[in-house]
């Protein structure tokens, strides 16, 4: 941890910064999984909306 001390005695502690890296493009399998998750989330939200509409 990197710490500095000001003239009035106050300590400032800074977290260690991690090294940045570039993200990798998702594989075909990951893309298909994301599409499936998106479809399931859409069905869930649509279902909840329809239930709320029917109850009101």
N, C-alpha and C positions, 0 to 999 in steps of 0.2 A: 504494500500500500504506500502510495506517495503522499508524504505529509510536508506541509510548509508551515512556518510560524510567522505571523505578522509582527509588526513592531510593538503592538500592544499586548502580545503574548497569546493571542487567539490562534489555535491550531486549525488548519484546513486539511482534511484528509480526502484524498481523491482515489477513487477506485482504479484499479489497473485496467486499461483498455485492452480488449482482445483484438487480435489481428483480423482485419476484414477479409472476406473472401467472396468470390462470385458464386451465385447459386447455379446449380446445374438444371438444365431443362428436364422436365419430368419424362420418364419413359412412357412407352405406349401403354403398358400395364397400369401405371399410375394415372395416366390420363383417363383410361376407361373407368378406374375406380372413382376418380373425381366426378365423372359424368354420372355414375350410378348414385353417388352420394348426393349430387345436385338434384337428380330426379326424385330420390326418396325424400329429400328436404322439401321439394316443391309439392309432392303429394301430401306430406304432413301439414304444411301450411295451408294448402287448399282444403284439406279435410277439416282442420280446425276452424277455418273461416266458414265453411258450410255448416258446421255444427253450431257455431255462434250465431249464424244467420237463422238457422232453424229454431234455436232456443228463444231468440228475441222476438 
